Amino acid sequence: MNPERILDHARRRIEDRLRKSLPGRGSAPGVIVRAMRYSVLGRGKRIRPLITVESCRACGGMVSQALGAACAIEFVHTYSLIHDDLPAMDDDDTRRGRPTSHKVFGEAIAILAGDALLTRAFEVVAHGLEPDTACAVTAEIAAAAGAEGMVGGQALDLGYARGNGRARLINRVNLQKTARLFEASAKVGALCAGAGTGKSNALARFGRSLGLAFQIVDDVIDGGGYAEAFGRSRARDDARDLAGKALQELAVFGRRAATLEAIAEGVLERMR
Amino acid sequence: MNPERILDHARRRIEDRLRKSLPGRGSAPGVIVRAMRYSVLGRGKRIRPLITVESCRACGGMVSQALGAACAIEFVHTYSLIHDDLPAMDDDDTRRGRPTSHKVFGEAIAILAGDALLTRAFEVVAHGLEPDTACAVTAEIAAAAGAEGMVGGQALDLGYARGNGRARLINRVNLQKTARLFEASAKVGALCAGAGTGKSNALARFGRSLGLAFQIVDDVIDGGGYAEAFGRSRARDDARDLAGKALQELAVFGRRAATLEAIAEGVLERMR
């Protein structure tokens, strides 16, 4: 099978598991369940959970071993989008071509749906993995998502949006706000496969570089952030360099990393 | 030692561990660290973490075994206060006699500080406990805090604040929004001690009844919620009955539960 077909298959399994990992109707107030489902079951590319399951496979594991952790990471990503879109933050009306959560459900429910998804992420890990792995995965996801990671990156982002040293801060923001969770996505896949430190660290570096490339590509497409600070042409070059750096980390995995290579190439393709 | 002195000692150990479990200055953007510390190191009664460590001791465990889980529960409680106080939710200007987080740091940072505390809670559990216990504790805290628990309770609370069936819904709100985390606080203490199902369930029922009593006492003091819906006199009686029910669950623990008894009596004393 070619990498694209394997990824399509993995994406379907992720979608299925995401659906099953959300609270069922009737188990919680309807509006919260609807808000959680609305944002998770939207039109996400699922790039982070794909990185998780394919990193697990690159280390010799099976997709099923990493599905719970992959869903947890997508829940964390989705909660961060809901909260970042809030009027008090980036104040966005649309996301993935649809009205943002707070536009549909109101601010209070959007905040709560985000909180519930973040909570659910850790619940899924605690239930879905062998205890030693679950603890390592929880620690990695929490470190990537918390004050030292994504949340801290968003705080910095709000700061430089007010105009202080935009170019200087932007790399740090991209690292914490985007690349850190990509790094965790890859590393967690390795943890689920029971991989050793060498492979696990190589995948972490793959994830970090790819995450930086991903964010720059996003900025090239919408003209903001990195592209605005450094110019579109340099941004394109930097994205290519970073994706290239990410690909180099995959060399040790040989043909097992074909799908991760396809994911990295897909990131650059969006720029064309 | 009398129960009050033991509780004072436990409270100091909890304060110390809370301080150490927060991100250090320099590890994350200063404003986020300050906002996390501001809310956690305020003037909380620490009733939930005290229930956790004393439940652990009632089951024959040591305070040290439960401190990590106790801090996690206080972090979850604190995050819920920060988010509940937001303009989009209850819109409160003061909390524990001080300005609320969003009044001091702005809405965006208040949302992020809450997110970071919730994330930190699970990180502390993953690092501080033996893996089997950590998974059980994570599952219990997440179930209590998420859409089926506290977050769902807050959603219901926002609903009835708009005026629909106040008296009918209030018990369900109190159960999900307050009592469920009290239940988890006690049960998690039992889990940290490695207690069997019998003791663990007895403590869970103790926590649930005490949590309901606690919320009603709160409402008696400020004249809202339960006291408003059912009248102050009935509210006082119901709080006493529920605390009595909680105390009955402690019988099987004998003298080991003296501090939990003192906690329950302390809840009623606030009403006098």
Interface residues (C-beta under 8 A of the other chain):
Chain A: P23 S27 A28 P29 V31 I32 V33 M36 Y79 H83 L86 A88 M89 G106 E107 A108 I109 I111 L112 G114 D115 A116 L118 T119 R120 F122 E123 V125 A126 H127 P131 D132 A134 C135 A136 T138 A139 A142 A143 A145 G146 A147 E148 V151 G152 Q154 A155 L156 L158 G159
Chain B: P23 S27 A28 P29 V31 I32 V33 M36 Y79 H83 L86 A88 M89 G106 E107 A108 I109 I111 L112 G114 D115 A116 L118 T119 R120 F122 E123 V125 A126 H127 P131 D132 A134 C135 A136 T138 A139 A142 A143 A145 G146 A147 E148 V151 G152 Q154 A155 L156 L158 G159
